[in-house]
Amino acid sequence: ATEVVGQSGVSTRAPPPSPPPFPPPTPPPPPSSPQSRSSDDMSIFNTETATFREAALSLNALPLDTFNTEILLPLNEGEIVASDHKEVTDLVKYIVEKAAQKSASLETIVGELRSIIPDGHLKSLVRYYQLYLKALIKKMERSPVVPRHLSDVHWQENLQLETNNVEKIISPSGVFQFDIVDSEGAELDPVLLSFNHDQLYLLFAQLEDIQERLDSLG
């Protein structure tokens, strides 16, 4: 502090300078909302790409009879499609293979393609997809990747009793025998498995999920 001499001649100390006012607090940035998944991330087909759009235009320009007889029919019968329809053929193959890979339901396929492919062409495409799936399943059944198949199932209860004065059932379970055959139909050694209540509940829940997925594909 500095000394200041007033008019009375008395020396006084000047008060220290006031500190500068604090700047107003900066308001916190608004909370960032989580980024939602874009429609491209959730979609099955890359319908916004130029390649897809151009091929869809070529497909739409084909008469429905031509689309059915010169593209879908040869594809279903495993024949070669004429080279002048290659762009459309590649698009059809892309759609059915991508849908099968994603286990897409018919409703999902129609929902994504309704605004791009005309109704008549889309119905034919969906019918071909169903035939494609059936052929794919048969091919997998004959594939050496799945050389064994279930032919029959047998089961029985297995009850263990505790005899401490009073008989009491402990650890009830179900014993299953799965009869197995190979790809030629020859019988193989059966498989025996035992399930308790919780294991059976989990197995049936998974089987229901599988059944719902297969139903959605059919």
SETORDREN-792999 format. One record per atom (N, C-alpha, C): residue in three letters; x, y, z; atom name; residue number from 1. Coordinates in steps of 0.001 Angstrom, whole numbers, plus 500000, padded with zeros to 6 digits. Layout:
ALA_X_Y_Z_CA_NUM $
...
END
This chain:
ALA_500847_498814_500000_N_1 $
ALA_500000_500000_500000_CA_1 $
ALA_500877_501229_500000_C_1 $
THR_500429_502315_499316_N_2 $
THR_501192_503569_499255_CA_2 $
THR_500622_504564_500238_C_2 $
GLU_501531_505463_500753_N_3 $
GLU_501091_506520_501665_CA_3 $
GLU_500591_507708_500858_C_3 $
VAL_499481_508281_501271_N_4 $
VAL_498884_509432_500608_CA_4 $
VAL_498780_510555_501636_C_4 $
VAL_499241_511754_501291_N_5 $
VAL_499174_512896_502201_CA_5 $
VAL_497925_513681_501874_C_5 $
GLY_496994_513778_502816_N_6 $
GLY_495743_514503_502599_CA_6 $
GLY_495932_515994_502815_C_6 $
GLN_494812_516742_502629_N_7 $
GLN_494875_518179_502799_CA_7 $
GLN_495235_518560_504222_C_7 $
SER_494910_517762_505218_N_8 $
SER_495230_518057_506613_CA_8 $
SER_496665_517779_506951_C_8 $
GLY_497393_517283_506000_N_9 $
GLY_498781_516970_506233_CA_9 $
GLY_499012_515672_506940_C_9 $
VAL_497958_514953_507213_N_10 $
VAL_498088_513664_507893_CA_10 $
VAL_498309_512593_506852_C_10 $
SER_499291_511799_507125_N_11 $
SER_499616_510722_506181_CA_11 $
SER_498697_509531_506440_C_11 $
THR_498063_509086_505424_N_12 $
THR_497176_507918_505530_CA_12 $
THR_497592_506894_504495_C_12 $
ARG_497200_505657_504745_N_13 $
ARG_497471_504590_503781_CA_13 $
ARG_496267_504397_502876_C_13 $
ALA_496531_504415_501613_N_14 $
ALA_495436_504174_500660_CA_14 $
ALA_495010_502714_500733_C_14 $
PRO_493749_502461_500692_N_15 $
PRO_493298_501070_500716_CA_15 $
PRO_493815_500302_499503_C_15 $
PRO_494092_499050_499690_N_16 $
PRO_494589_498279_498534_CA_16 $
PRO_493560_498245_497424_C_16 $
PRO_494025_498206_496187_N_17 $
PRO_493056_498180_495073_CA_17 $
PRO_492185_496940_495133_C_17 $
SER_490954_497118_494768_N_18 $
SER_490011_495981_494754_CA_18 $
SER_490430_495000_493682_C_18 $
PRO_490362_493721_494020_N_19 $
PRO_490713_492739_492987_CA_19 $
PRO_489720_492787_491845_C_19 $
PRO_490163_492464_490649_N_20 $
PRO_489223_492480_489515_CA_20 $
PRO_488117_491469_489733_C_20 $
PRO_486927_491813_489323_N_21 $
PRO_485816_490867_489522_CA_21 $
PRO_486077_489580_488758_C_21 $
PHE_485646_488486_489371_N_22 $
PHE_485789_487199_488684_CA_22 $
PHE_484900_487174_487454_C_22 $
PRO_485387_486604_486401_N_23 $
PRO_484515_486481_485214_CA_23 $
PRO_483349_485567_485530_C_23 $
PRO_482227_485820_484920_N_24 $
PRO_481059_484955_485189_CA_24 $
PRO_481377_483521_484809_C_24 $
PRO_480884_482592_485603_N_25 $
PRO_481193_481185_485297_CA_25 $
PRO_480683_480791_483930_C_25 $
THR_481500_480031_483257_N_26 $
THR_481104_479553_481926_CA_26 $
THR_480075_478442_482075_C_26 $
PRO_478913_478606_481463_N_27 $
PRO_477891_477558_481627_CA_27 $
PRO_478393_476247_481055_C_27 $
PRO_478102_475159_481734_N_28 $
PRO_478566_473855_481230_CA_28 $
PRO_477928_473543_479901_C_28 $
PRO_478635_472841_479040_N_29 $
PRO_478045_472486_477740_CA_29 $
PRO_476872_471562_477937_C_29 $
PRO_475892_471665_477059_N_30 $
PRO_474732_470777_477196_CA_30 $
PRO_475153_469332_477087_C_30 $
PRO_474526_468474_477850_N_31 $
PRO_474918_467056_477793_CA_31 $
PRO_474743_466510_476401_C_31 $
SER_475751_465805_475971_N_32 $
SER_475694_465240_474622_CA_32 $
SER_474830_464002_474643_C_32 $
SER_473857_464016_473786_N_33 $
SER_472972_462853_473710_CA_33 $
SER_473669_461741_472978_C_33 $
PRO_473456_460495_473403_N_34 $
PRO_474114_459374_472717_CA_34 $
PRO_473707_459319_471271_C_34 $
GLN_474672_459086_470439_N_35 $
GLN_474374_459023_469015_CA_35 $
GLN_473559_457788_468713_C_35 $
SER_472476_458026_468070_N_36 $
SER_471631_456899_467688_CA_36 $
SER_472200_456240_466452_C_36 $
ARG_471902_455003_466326_N_37 $
ARG_472384_454268_465168_CA_37 $
ARG_471703_454802_463928_C_37 $
SER_472468_454986_462907_N_38 $
SER_471889_455445_461658_CA_38 $
SER_471095_454328_461020_C_38 $
SER_470235_454730_460091_N_39 $
SER_469413_453728_459418_CA_39 $
SER_470265_452752_458625_C_39 $
ASP_471467_453223_458153_N_40 $
ASP_472338_452323_457408_CA_40 $
ASP_472861_451207_458293_C_40 $
ASP_473129_451561_459624_N_41 $
ASP_473646_450546_460523_CA_41 $
ASP_472605_449491_460816_C_41 $
MET_471333_449903_460812_N_42 $
MET_470282_448985_461198_CA_42 $
MET_469697_448254_459998_C_42 $
SER_469974_448711_458795_N_43 $
SER_469374_448116_457618_CA_43 $
SER_470150_446870_457195_C_43 $
ILE_469501_446077_456370_N_44 $
ILE_470121_444854_455860_CA_44 $
ILE_470870_445136_454564_C_44 $
PHE_470251_445925_453712_N_45 $
PHE_470814_446190_452396_CA_45 $
PHE_471341_447625_452330_C_45 $
ASN_472419_447807_451601_N_46 $
ASN_472976_449148_451397_CA_46 $
ASN_472229_449829_450249_C_46 $
THR_470986_450189_450527_N_47 $
THR_470121_450700_449461_CA_47 $
THR_470488_452103_449008_C_47 $
GLU_471311_452813_449769_N_48 $
GLU_471647_454188_449412_CA_48 $
GLU_472860_454281_448496_C_48 $
THR_473526_453164_448242_N_49 $
THR_474704_453231_447380_CA_49 $
THR_474283_453410_445925_C_49 $
ALA_475179_454025_445164_N_50 $
ALA_474883_454265_443752_CA_50 $
ALA_474718_452948_442995_C_50 $
THR_475542_451950_443352_N_51 $
THR_475455_450657_442663_CA_51 $
THR_474092_450018_442868_C_51 $
PHE_473604_450053_444117_N_52 $
PHE_472300_449449_444395_CA_52 $
PHE_471197_450197_443650_C_52 $
ARG_471237_451520_443705_N_53 $
ARG_470188_452315_443070_CA_53 $
ARG_470160_452117_441557_C_53 $
GLU_471329_452077_440952_N_54 $
GLU_471379_451898_439496_CA_54 $
GLU_470862_450515_439106_C_54 $
ALA_471249_449493_439874_N_55 $
ALA_470756_448149_439573_CA_55 $
ALA_469248_448058_439797_C_55 $
ALA_468747_448738_440822_N_56 $
ALA_467303_448729_441081_CA_56 $
ALA_466549_449397_439937_C_56 $
LEU_467108_450463_439385_N_57 $
LEU_466461_451107_438234_CA_57 $
LEU_466395_450152_437047_C_57 $
SER_467468_449389_436827_N_58 $
SER_467459_448414_435731_CA_58 $
SER_466433_447317_435988_C_58 $
LEU_466331_446879_437244_N_59 $
LEU_465333_445858_437587_CA_59 $
LEU_463918_446390_437350_C_59 $
ASN_463665_447612_437789_N_60 $
ASN_462323_448182_437660_CA_60 $
ASN_461923_448391_436200_C_60 $
ALA_462932_448584_435353_N_61 $
ALA_462633_448813_433934_CA_61 $
ALA_462257_447530_433210_C_61 $
LEU_462535_446382_433813_N_62 $
LEU_462196_445113_433165_CA_62 $
LEU_460704_444831_433304_C_62 $
PRO_460057_444352_432247_N_63 $
PRO_458680_443864_432406_CA_63 $
PRO_458652_442723_433421_C_63 $
LEU_457574_442608_434162_N_64 $
LEU_457490_441599_435216_CA_64 $
LEU_457685_440190_434661_C_64 $
ASP_457088_439916_433490_N_65 $
ASP_457251_438585_432896_CA_65 $
ASP_458719_438296_432584_C_65 $
THR_459420_439287_432073_N_66 $
THR_460840_439108_431774_CA_66 $
THR_461627_438854_433050_C_66 $
PHE_461313_439597_434104_N_67 $
PHE_461991_439421_435388_CA_67 $
PHE_461774_438008_435925_C_67 $
ASN_460550_437508_435782_N_68 $
ASN_460234_436179_436301_CA_68 $
ASN_460868_435070_435469_C_68 $
THR_460739_435159_434157_N_69 $
THR_461126_434044_433294_CA_69 $
THR_462604_434051_432907_C_69 $
GLU_463206_435252_432791_N_70 $
GLU_464579_435321_432299_CA_70 $
GLU_465608_435518_433411_C_70 $
ILE_465146_435796_434617_N_71 $
ILE_466091_435995_435728_CA_71 $
ILE_465784_435057_436884_C_71 $
LEU_464592_435170_437471_N_72 $
LEU_464288_434373_438659_CA_72 $
LEU_464185_432888_438338_C_72 $
LEU_463552_432543_437248_N_73 $
LEU_463405_431123_436909_CA_73 $
LEU_464753_430451_436661_C_73 $
PRO_465640_431026_435832_N_74 $
PRO_466960_430391_435672_CA_74 $
PRO_467750_430322_436979_C_74 $
LEU_467665_431359_437798_N_75 $
LEU_468375_431324_439074_CA_75 $
LEU_467860_430194_439962_C_75 $
ASN_466552_430024_439980_N_76 $
ASN_465964_428979_440822_CA_76 $
ASN_466334_427592_440330_C_76 $
GLU_466512_427444_439011_N_77 $
GLU_466847_426136_438447_CA_77 $
GLU_468353_425943_438291_C_77 $
GLY_469138_426888_438790_N_78 $
GLY_470587_426757_438724_CA_78 $
GLY_471156_426950_437348_C_78 $
GLU_470424_427636_436477_N_79 $
GLU_470901_427868_435114_CA_79 $
GLU_471573_429232_435008_C_79 $
ILE_472277_429439_433931_N_80 $
ILE_472979_430702_433701_CA_80 $
ILE_472013_431722_433124_C_80 $
VAL_472043_432922_433706_N_81 $
VAL_471193_434013_433221_CA_81 $
VAL_471920_434744_432100_C_81 $
ALA_471152_435241_431142_N_82 $
ALA_471744_435958_430017_CA_82 $
ALA_472608_437116_430505_C_82 $
SER_473712_437342_429818_N_83 $
SER_474688_438342_430264_CA_83 $
SER_474127_439757_430243_C_83 $
ASP_473138_440027_429396_N_84 $
ASP_472594_441381_429352_CA_84 $
ASP_471744_441697_430583_C_84 $
HIS_471478_440693_431429_N_85 $
HIS_470758_440928_432683_CA_85 $
HIS_471688_440781_433893_C_85 $
LYS_472992_440894_433653_N_86 $
LYS_473951_440648_434738_CA_86 $
LYS_473752_441602_435915_C_86 $
GLU_473510_442867_435635_N_87 $
GLU_473363_443852_436715_CA_87 $
GLU_472197_443495_437629_C_87 $
VAL_471066_443134_437023_N_88 $
VAL_469890_442763_437814_CA_88 $
VAL_470122_441434_438531_C_88 $
THR_470764_440503_437845_N_89 $
THR_471047_439203_438465_CA_89 $
THR_471925_439357_439695_C_89 $
ASP_472945_440191_439570_N_90 $
ASP_473826_440432_440720_CA_90 $
ASP_473059_441067_441870_C_90 $
LEU_472131_441943_441564_N_91 $
LEU_471336_442581_442613_CA_91 $
LEU_470457_441558_443321_C_91 $
VAL_469816_440687_442568_N_92 $
VAL_468958_439656_443167_CA_92 $
VAL_469794_438741_444060_C_92 $
LYS_470934_438321_443565_N_93 $
LYS_471798_437453_444376_CA_93 $
LYS_472235_438159_445651_C_93 $
TYR_472574_439424_445532_N_94 $
TYR_472993_440181_446712_CA_94 $
TYR_471875_440248_447743_C_94 $
ILE_470655_440501_447294_N_95 $
ILE_469522_440656_448215_CA_95 $
ILE_469243_439349_448958_C_95 $
VAL_469139_438245_448225_N_96 $
VAL_468770_436986_448887_CA_96 $
VAL_469902_436469_449772_C_96 $
GLU_471147_436631_449326_N_97 $
GLU_472263_436156_450145_CA_97 $
GLU_472414_436994_451407_C_97 $
LYS_472246_438299_451296_N_98 $
LYS_472348_439175_452462_CA_98 $
LYS_471201_438910_453434_C_98 $
ALA_470000_438710_452905_N_99 $
ALA_468850_438437_453765_CA_99 $
ALA_469019_437111_454493_C_99 $
ALA_469520_436099_453796_N_100 $
ALA_469745_434805_454439_CA_100 $
ALA_470837_434902_455499_C_100 $
GLN_471874_435664_455204_N_101 $
GLN_472969_435834_456155_CA_101 $
GLN_472474_436492_457441_C_101 $
LYS_471558_437444_457311_N_102 $
LYS_471025_438169_458471_CA_102 $
LYS_469794_437501_459068_C_102 $
SER_469365_436363_458502_N_103 $
SER_468138_435682_458940_CA_103 $
SER_466963_436644_458943_C_103 $
ALA_466837_437411_457892_N_104 $
ALA_465819_438452_457812_CA_104 $
ALA_464442_437842_457572_C_104 $
SER_463442_438407_458226_N_105 $
SER_462066_437971_458001_CA_105 $
SER_461554_438580_456701_C_105 $
LEU_460476_438012_456193_N_106 $
LEU_459895_438542_454957_CA_106 $
LEU_459409_439966_455165_C_106 $
GLU_458857_440259_456350_N_107 $
GLU_458369_441598_456638_CA_107 $
GLU_459506_442620_456586_C_107 $
THR_460665_442237_457101_N_108 $
THR_461803_443151_457087_CA_108 $
THR_462278_443420_455665_C_108 $
ILE_462329_442374_454860_N_109 $
ILE_462761_442531_453471_CA_109 $
ILE_461821_443459_452716_C_109 $
VAL_460537_443202_452842_N_110 $
VAL_459542_444036_452144_CA_110 $
VAL_459613_445469_452647_C_110 $
GLY_459773_445642_453963_N_111 $
GLY_459826_446984_454521_CA_111 $
GLY_460979_447807_453979_C_111 $
GLU_462123_447178_453744_N_112 $
GLU_463280_447921_453252_CA_112 $
GLU_463240_448169_451749_C_112 $
LEU_462569_447297_451017_N_113 $
LEU_462608_447402_449555_CA_113 $
LEU_461328_447958_448955_C_113 $
ARG_460311_448176_449775_N_114 $
ARG_459005_448606_449254_CA_114 $
ARG_459084_449912_448471_C_114 $
SER_459906_450833_448940_N_115 $
SER_459979_452143_448284_CA_115 $
SER_460947_452152_447109_C_115 $
ILE_461596_451034_446839_N_116 $
ILE_462615_451003_445788_CA_116 $
ILE_462203_450112_444618_C_116 $
ILE_461561_448974_444937_N_117 $
ILE_461203_447994_443914_CA_117 $
ILE_459679_447932_443813_C_117 $
PRO_459131_447928_442604_N_118 $
PRO_457673_447881_442443_CA_118 $
PRO_457064_446652_443108_C_118 $
ASP_455789_446764_443423_N_119 $
ASP_455116_445727_444199_CA_119 $
ASP_455171_444364_443513_C_119 $
GLY_454875_444317_442224_N_120 $
GLY_454867_443028_441523_CA_120 $
GLY_456239_442383_441500_C_120 $
HIS_457266_443157_441187_N_121 $
HIS_458631_442632_441178_CA_121 $
HIS_459050_442201_442575_C_121 $
LEU_458628_442973_443583_N_122 $
LEU_459017_442648_444960_CA_122 $
LEU_458367_441351_445426_C_122 $
LYS_457109_441125_445058_N_123 $
LYS_456444_439867_445426_CA_123 $
LYS_457152_438677_444789_C_123 $
SER_457543_438819_443530_N_124 $
SER_458269_437737_442861_CA_124 $
SER_459617_437503_443531_C_124 $
LEU_460271_438584_443919_N_125 $
LEU_461566_438469_444584_CA_125 $
LEU_461438_437766_445934_C_125 $
VAL_460383_438066_446664_N_126 $
VAL_460158_437423_447961_CA_126 $
VAL_459875_435939_447783_C_126 $
ARG_459090_435580_446766_N_127 $
ARG_458818_434157_446506_CA_127 $
ARG_460120_433428_446151_C_127 $
TYR_460945_434070_445353_N_128 $
TYR_462221_433448_445008_CA_128 $
TYR_463089_433289_446255_C_128 $
TYR_463063_434255_447157_N_129 $
TYR_463835_434166_448401_CA_129 $
TYR_463401_432961_449228_C_129 $
GLN_462093_432702_449277_N_130 $
GLN_461604_431535_450016_CA_130 $
GLN_462113_430242_449383_C_130 $
LEU_462084_430165_448052_N_131 $
LEU_462615_428987_447367_CA_131 $
LEU_464114_428862_447585_C_131 $
TYR_464800_429982_447581_N_132 $
TYR_466248_429994_447809_CA_132 $
TYR_466572_429430_449190_C_132 $
LEU_465784_429820_450214_N_133 $
LEU_466027_429324_451569_CA_133 $
LEU_465803_427813_451659_C_133 $
LYS_464729_427325_451025_N_134 $
LYS_464460_425889_451068_CA_134 $
LYS_465600_425111_450421_C_134 $
ALA_466072_425600_449277_N_135 $
ALA_467187_424923_448607_CA_135 $
ALA_468458_424990_449453_C_135 $
LEU_468647_426111_450135_N_136 $
LEU_469833_426259_450983_CA_136 $
LEU_469798_425285_452154_C_136 $
ILE_468621_425126_452749_N_137 $
ILE_468484_424197_453879_CA_137 $
ILE_468740_422764_453427_C_137 $
LYS_468194_422371_452266_N_138 $
LYS_468431_421024_451755_CA_138 $
LYS_469910_420804_451469_C_138 $
LYS_470559_421824_450937_N_139 $
LYS_471985_421715_450642_CA_139 $
LYS_472783_421527_451923_C_139 $
MET_472395_422239_452975_N_140 $
MET_473086_422099_454256_CA_140 $
MET_472863_420727_454865_C_140 $
GLU_471657_420182_454668_N_141 $
GLU_471375_418847_455199_CA_141 $
GLU_472236_417786_454532_C_141 $
ARG_472538_417982_453252_N_142 $
ARG_473366_417020_452523_CA_142 $
ARG_474855_417313_452655_C_142 $
SER_475165_418435_453266_N_143 $
SER_476556_418846_453357_CA_143 $
SER_477316_417983_454352_C_143 $
PRO_478585_417691_454073_N_144 $
PRO_479388_416942_455045_CA_144 $
PRO_479630_417712_456338_C_144 $
VAL_479309_419020_456328_N_145 $
VAL_479441_419789_457566_CA_145 $
VAL_478462_419268_458607_C_145 $
VAL_477305_418747_458168_N_146 $
VAL_476314_418182_459082_CA_146 $
VAL_476097_416724_458691_C_146 $
PRO_477030_415826_458999_N_147 $
PRO_476942_414450_458511_CA_147 $
PRO_475972_413591_459302_C_147 $
ARG_475496_414059_460460_N_148 $
ARG_474620_413244_461304_CA_148 $
ARG_473286_413948_461524_C_148 $
HIS_472259_413143_461658_N_149 $
HIS_470916_413693_461806_CA_149 $
HIS_470165_412937_462893_C_149 $
LEU_469248_413634_463533_N_150 $
LEU_468432_413035_464586_CA_150 $
LEU_467278_412274_463957_C_150 $
SER_467125_411006_464322_N_151 $
SER_466034_410203_463760_CA_151 $
SER_464899_409968_464750_C_151 $
ASP_465201_409927_466047_N_152 $
ASP_464149_409692_467037_CA_152 $
ASP_464656_410099_468416_C_152 $
VAL_463689_410330_469327_N_153 $
VAL_464018_410728_470701_CA_153 $
VAL_463219_409864_471667_C_153 $
HIS_463877_409346_472695_N_154 $
HIS_463218_408602_473776_CA_154 $
HIS_463634_409248_475099_C_154 $
TRP_462750_409159_476092_N_155 $
TRP_463122_409740_477380_CA_155 $
TRP_462432_408984_478516_C_155 $
GLN_462982_409145_479702_N_156 $
GLN_462376_408565_480894_CA_156 $
GLN_462788_409387_482117_C_156 $
GLU_461996_409289_483165_N_157 $
GLU_462308_409990_484406_CA_157 $
GLU_463386_409232_485171_C_157 $
ASN_464195_409987_485859_N_158 $
ASN_465212_409402_486724_CA_158 $
ASN_465072_410037_488105_C_158 $
LEU_464613_409238_489089_N_159 $
LEU_464351_409748_490431_CA_159 $
LEU_465305_409097_491418_C_159 $
GLN_466026_409919_492160_N_160 $
GLN_466888_409421_493218_CA_160 $
GLN_466207_409663_494559_C_160 $
LEU_466143_408614_495391_N_161 $
LEU_465421_408695_496663_CA_161 $
LEU_466401_408764_497824_C_161 $
GLU_466062_409594_498776_N_162 $
GLU_466824_409679_500013_CA_162 $
GLU_466017_408975_501102_C_162 $
THR_466594_407973_501759_N_163 $
THR_465851_407178_502739_CA_163 $
THR_466414_407386_504128_C_163 $
ASN_466053_408478_504717_N_164 $
ASN_466359_408751_506129_CA_164 $
ASN_465030_408752_506876_C_164 $
ASN_464594_407539_507242_N_165 $
ASN_463294_407338_507896_CA_165 $
ASN_462152_407592_506912_C_165 $
VAL_462197_408705_506171_N_166 $
VAL_461128_409023_505227_CA_166 $
VAL_461756_409151_503849_C_166 $
GLU_461159_408499_502885_N_167 $
GLU_461692_408588_501527_CA_167 $
GLU_461408_409971_500949_C_167 $
LYS_462400_410533_500348_N_168 $
LYS_462275_411863_499761_CA_168 $
LYS_462985_411870_498420_C_168 $
ILE_462322_412441_497415_N_169 $
ILE_462911_412500_496075_CA_169 $
ILE_463947_413614_496038_C_169 $
ILE_465150_413293_495603_N_170 $
ILE_466189_414298_495413_CA_170 $
ILE_466723_414191_493993_C_170 $
SER_467109_415321_493481_N_171 $
SER_467736_415393_492150_CA_171 $
SER_466924_414674_491078_C_171 $
PRO_465642_415023_490876_N_172 $
PRO_464903_414422_489750_CA_172 $
PRO_465481_414926_488429_C_172 $
SER_465499_414076_487452_N_173 $
SER_466048_414457_486156_CA_173 $
SER_465358_413656_485067_C_173 $
GLY_465556_414106_483845_N_174 $
GLY_465059_413391_482686_CA_174 $
GLY_466219_412868_481865_C_174 $
VAL_466153_411598_481492_N_175 $
VAL_467211_410984_480693_CA_175 $
VAL_466702_410843_479264_C_175 $
PHE_467448_411404_478328_N_176 $
PHE_467046_411401_476920_CA_176 $
PHE_467993_410530_476110_C_176 $
GLN_467400_409772_475181_N_177 $
GLN_468196_409013_474215_CA_177 $
GLN_467902_409569_472831_C_177 $
PHE_468915_410066_472167_N_178 $
PHE_468784_410614_470817_CA_178 $
PHE_469333_409589_469828_C_178 $
ASP_468447_409079_468975_N_179 $
ASP_468874_408133_467941_CA_179 $
ASP_469432_408925_466758_C_179 $
ILE_470606_408543_466290_N_180 $
ILE_471333_409294_465265_CA_180 $
ILE_471550_408423_464040_C_180 $
VAL_471429_409033_462858_N_181 $
VAL_471757_408355_461607_CA_181 $
VAL_472715_409242_460828_C_181 $
ASP_473475_408613_459916_N_182 $
ASP_474386_409403_459092_CA_182 $
ASP_473665_409883_457841_C_182 $
SER_474407_410538_456953_N_183 $
SER_473790_411124_455761_CA_183 $
SER_473195_410076_454828_C_183 $
GLU_473610_408815_454980_N_184 $
GLU_473066_407745_454152_CA_184 $
GLU_471910_407015_454837_C_184 $
GLY_471571_407404_456063_N_185 $
GLY_470473_406767_456785_CA_185 $
GLY_470886_405619_457682_C_185 $
ALA_472172_405314_457748_N_186 $
ALA_472630_404215_458604_CA_186 $
ALA_472623_404654_460067_C_186 $
GLU_472177_403724_460952_N_187 $
GLU_472082_404050_462371_CA_187 $
GLU_473469_404113_463011_C_187 $
LEU_473654_405121_463860_N_188 $
LEU_474888_405293_464617_CA_188 $
LEU_474601_405080_466098_C_188 $
ASP_475623_405109_466919_N_189 $
ASP_475421_404921_468352_CA_189 $
ASP_474546_406043_468899_C_189 $
PRO_473523_405698_469695_N_190 $
PRO_472664_406743_470256_CA_190 $
PRO_473424_407594_471264_C_190 $
VAL_472888_408775_471505_N_191 $
VAL_473481_409707_472466_CA_191 $
VAL_472560_409786_473678_C_191 $
LEU_473103_409581_474874_N_192 $
LEU_472340_409654_476118_CA_192 $
LEU_472718_410931_476862_C_192 $
LEU_471703_411682_477268_N_193 $
LEU_471925_412921_478005_CA_193 $
LEU_470939_413006_479155_C_193 $
SER_471397_413559_480264_N_194 $
SER_470544_413740_481433_CA_194 $
SER_470404_415237_481714_C_194 $
PHE_469167_415681_481965_N_195 $
PHE_468888_417090_482242_CA_195 $
PHE_468121_417208_483545_C_195 $
ASN_468533_418148_484403_N_196 $
ASN_467695_418466_485554_CA_196 $
ASN_466684_419533_485145_C_196 $
HIS_465908_420005_486111_N_197 $
HIS_464828_420936_485786_CA_197 $
HIS_465356_422220_485142_C_197 $
ASP_466386_422814_485734_N_198 $
ASP_466907_424077_485223_CA_198 $
ASP_467522_423908_483837_C_198 $
GLN_468206_422798_483626_N_199 $
GLN_468819_422558_482325_CA_199 $
GLN_467763_422354_481236_C_199 $
LEU_466696_421633_481601_N_200 $
LEU_465607_421446_480634_CA_200 $
LEU_464934_422767_480292_C_200 $
TYR_464726_423595_481309_N_201 $
TYR_464082_424895_481083_CA_201 $
TYR_464912_425736_480115_C_201 $
LEU_466237_425757_480328_N_202 $
LEU_467115_426515_479447_CA_202 $
LEU_467109_425944_478034_C_202 $
LEU_467118_424603_477905_N_203 $
LEU_467098_423973_476591_CA_203 $
LEU_465832_424320_475825_C_203 $
PHE_464667_424218_476485_N_204 $
PHE_463408_424507_475797_CA_204 $
PHE_463305_425976_475415_C_204 $
ALA_463845_426872_476251_N_205 $
ALA_463833_428292_475908_CA_205 $
ALA_464648_428542_474643_C_205 $
GLN_465791_427878_474527_N_206 $
GLN_466618_428034_473326_CA_206 $
GLN_465943_427419_472100_C_206 $
LEU_465273_426287_472298_N_207 $
LEU_464561_425662_471181_CA_207 $
LEU_463426_426559_470688_C_207 $
GLU_462749_427238_471606_N_208 $
GLU_461682_428156_471201_CA_208 $
GLU_462250_429315_470388_C_208 $
ASP_463412_429827_470800_N_209 $
ASP_464050_430906_470035_CA_209 $
ASP_464397_430437_468622_C_209 $
ILE_464920_429205_468526_N_210 $
ILE_465261_428662_467209_CA_210 $
ILE_464005_428492_466354_C_210 $
GLN_462930_427988_466964_N_211 $
GLN_461684_427782_466223_CA_211 $
GLN_461124_429105_465711_C_211 $
GLU_461169_430152_466539_N_212 $
GLU_460670_431453_466112_CA_212 $
GLU_461495_431987_464956_C_212 $
ARG_462821_431795_465011_N_213 $
ARG_463664_432277_463920_CA_213 $
ARG_463372_431519_462618_C_213 $
LEU_463178_430203_462708_N_214 $
LEU_462867_429423_461511_CA_214 $
LEU_461505_429805_460954_C_214 $
ASP_460526_430064_461844_N_215 $
ASP_459202_430468_461393_CA_215 $
ASP_459264_431802_460651_C_215 $
SER_460096_432715_461160_N_216 $
SER_460206_434022_460510_CA_216 $
SER_460840_433915_459121_C_216 $
LEU_461654_432883_458911_N_217 $
LEU_462284_432700_457594_CA_217 $
LEU_461370_432010_456618_C_217 $
GLY_460387_431253_457163_N_218 $
GLY_459516_430480_456279_CA_218 $
GLY_458379_431256_455720_C_218 $
END
